[in-house]
Amino acid sequence: MTGAGEARARRSAALRRATGRLGPGPTAALVAAAVVVVARRRLARAQRRLAWVPAPLRGDVDRVRDHLVATELDTAASCLAARQGVANPLAPWVERLDIAAHGRVLVGVDRIDPAGAAVRFAAMTDLGGVPSEPPVAGDETATLLGSLERQRATLAWKCGGLDGAGLRATLGPSTITLGGLLKHLALVEDHTFAYRFRGEELGPPWDAVDWDADPDWEWRTAAEDTPEQLTALWQAAVARSRATVAGALAGGDLGQLGRSTTATGESPSLRRLVIDLVEEYARHVGHADLVRESVDGLVGEDPPR
């Protein structure tokens, strides 16, 4: 059997395993039909993402593939069931899946040191109960802050599970590194909410830098820091930002003005500052996508849950 034939056979087997759990009934038949439209398109991409899974974890690949099929089935079933005015028959099954474990095998495990990478990744992405994405239909505040948290979580994933060499790696002519991104975004977090919103001077380590003489200090010196130091610096800055925003929103809304002023004498609103930070992260998460893939092949849009 050719490589393409083997891939088709594996996909078919995965679909049979997933749809076999549905049981009889007209809704199940509709869901099975939706697989052809929805699931196969995603499975081709999933196959490429699964290709690099380390040999010791190959036994889990089928379960991961089943989970991917289940996710697509659940999405299709929800849409079809809503149109038919009935409950989604797959919801209880999907909820019972150990999604976190499957996601870890899929995209969160380092090739060389799976166990250690899993621990480091968990530490990087510990959000302390903060939602890692915006609500589907929330208000302005929840949507903006959720979008910011999604960008933070993605950066943590892209930078997690690497040693010093991985965080110092560059791609092509660019000097951007994952470690530099962590240190730069720690600075941007503090600059956005401590300086621009609260109107305070920056604390350590930023207050000891001669920025006129060394404007790229955080990028340059990131190579001198350990992964643990870079992670702690970024996480501490994020924690300060969250505390500032939470305190501000306890007594006002996104329209309240910061204490800093621009060259034209204007003060930025909290809304503008949050949007600026979302844009800053989104730009640099794109950089992190490319650099991380060049380091160990890790790809994907969302961190495992």
Secondary structure, 3 states (H helix, E strand, C coil): CCHHHHHHHHHHHHHHHHHCCCCCCHHHHHHHHHHHHHHHHHHHHHHHHHCCCCHHHHHHHHHHHHHHHHHHHHHHHHHHHHHHCCCCCCHHHHHHCCHHHHHHHHHCCCCCCHHHHHHHHHHHCCCCCCCCCCCCCCCHHHHHHHHHHHHHHHHHHHHCCCCHHHHHCCCCCCCCCHHHHHHHHHHHHHHHHHHHHCCCCCCCCHHHCCCCCCCCHHHHHHHHCCHHHHHHHHHHHHHHHHHHHHHHHHCCCCCCECCCCCCCCCCCEHHHHHHHHHHHHHHHHHHHHHHHHHHHCCCCCCCCC
